Amino acid sequence: FGLMPRGGAQLFVGNLSFDTTWKELKDHFRQCGDVERAEVMKGFGTVRFYKAKDATNAIQQLNNVELMGRNLEVRIDAKAS
């Protein structure tokens, strides 16, 4: 799954519904671990976990899973610092 950022792990989440809020995104990903923060832009977002293993679990469990009528694309955020 590539290299994890230090301290936590940030994921890119693609194919979001334009109606998805940051809170809905955070709540959806909370099933995989403790979410530090979630941000939503038009059609995509980012989710940062405190633990890298939770981010790995989220990729395995939530990639291509439906949220609000859209199948999500979940992967490591290559632009995270």
N, C-alpha and C positions, 0 to 999 in steps of 0.2 A: 504493500500500500504506500510505499514511498517513505520519506523521512518525516518524522513528527516534529513539530515545533517544540522548543523547550517549555517545560512547565505544564502545558496543556496541549490540546490539539484542536485546530480550527478546521471545520469542514465547509466546503462549498456545497450549496444545495440549489440545484437547478430545476427548471420547469415548474416553479411555484405558480399557483393561481395568483393573479393580481389582487385578489381579495384577501390573501393570507396576511395576517398581522404577525409582528414579531412575537407576541405572546402565544399565539397559536402554534407557531413554529417551535418555540421553546418548549411548550407543553408536549408537543408531539415527540420531540427528541429526548425529553426527560425520562422516558421509559428505558433509555439505554445508559443513563448515568446522570451525574450532577452537571448541569449546564451552567456555565459561567455567564454567557450572554448569547443573544440571538439578534441578528439584524436582517431586515427585509428591504430589498430594493424592488424595482419593477421586474417581476418574473424570476428572481433568484434571491438568495440570501446566504448568510453565513451563520454557523453555530459553533461556539467555542466551548469545549468541555474542559474541566479541571484536570482530568486524567486521560492520557493518550489511549489507554485500553478501552475506555468508554467510547471514544471516537471510532476506534476500530470496530467495536461492537455495533455502533450506529451504521457504519458503512455496510456491514454484513446483514444487519436486520432491516434497514430502511431504504437501501438503494432499490429503486424501481418499485417502491411501495406507494400506494395511492394516498394522497392527502388532498382533500377538497376537490376531488375529481381529476387530479393530475398525478401521474406517476413521477415520483421524485428522482432526480439524479443526485446521488450523494457520493462525494469523494473528498480527499484531502485538499484543502485550499492551498494551492501552490504559491499564492501571493501573501499568505499570512507570515507575520514576522514573530 
